[in-house]
Amino acid sequence: MSQISPDSAPVRTGDLGNLVTLTHLIYALHAFAVVTGVVGSATIIGSFVASLPSIVAVVLNYLKRGAVRGTWLESHFRWQIRTFWFALLWIVIALFLVLSFIGIPFALALVAGAGLWVIYRVARGWWNLLDRSGMPMPPPQP
C-alpha cells in the first residue's frame, strides 16, 4: 500500500500530513452524521446517507482520491466510499422489503443492523487512521 503506482505523481511528506488531516475531517463528518441519527428522529443509516455532512464527506473522498493513490490513505478513502455506497444499498433493499407487509420486520432488522455496521465502519476506520495504519483492501482487479 505504500507503493506509488506508475500513473500517479509521488506525494510529498507535507502533502501527506494535509491529507491525513483531510481524512480525519471526513471521518468527523461521517461521525457527525451518525451521531445525528442516534440523537435525532432519523435512523443512523438514514442520517448517514442522506445528511449533508456525509454527502460532503463522500464528495471530498472522490475529489481527493487521486491525491492519496499509492499511499496508505488510499485504503481509508476506499473504506469510506464503500461504507457510504453499501449503506445506500442497504436502505434501498430495506425500502423494497417495506413494500410487502411481511417484509416490514425484515426491513426494520436490516436498518438496525446496517446502522450498527455503519457505526462499526466509521469507528474502526477512524481508529486505524489514529494508529496511522491502513484499512484492509482487496487486491486490485486486473
Rosetta blueprint (number, residue, H / E / L):
1 M L
2 S L
3 Q L
4 I L
5 S L
6 P L
7 D L
8 S L
9 A L
10 P L
11 V L
12 R L
13 T H
14 G H
15 D H
16 L H
17 G H
18 N H
19 L H
20 V H
21 T H
22 L H
23 T H
24 H H
25 L H
26 I H
27 Y H
28 A H
29 L H
30 H H
31 A H
32 F H
33 A H
34 V H
35 V H
36 T H
37 G H
38 V H
39 V H
40 G L
41 S L
42 A L
43 T L
44 I H
45 I H
46 G H
47 S H
48 F H
49 V H
50 A H
51 S L
52 L H
53 P H
54 S H
55 I H
56 V H
57 A H
58 V H
59 V H
60 L H
61 N H
62 Y H
63 L H
64 K H
65 R H
66 G H
67 A H
68 V H
69 R L
70 G L
71 T L
72 W L
73 L H
74 E H
75 S H
76 H H
77 F H
78 R H
79 W H
80 Q H
81 I H
82 R H
83 T H
84 F H
85 W H
86 F H
87 A H
88 L H
89 L H
90 W H
91 I H
92 V H
93 I H
94 A H
95 L H
96 F H
97 L H
98 V H
99 L L
100 S L
101 F H
102 I H
103 G H
104 I H
105 P H
106 F H
107 A H
108 L H
109 A H
110 L H
111 V H
112 A H
113 G H
114 A H
115 G H
116 L H
117 W H
118 V H
119 I H
120 Y H
121 R H
122 V H
123 A H
124 R H
125 G H
126 W H
127 W H
128 N H
129 L H
130 L H
131 D L
132 R L
133 S L
134 G L
135 M L
136 P L
137 M L
138 P L
139 P L
140 P L
141 Q L
142 P L
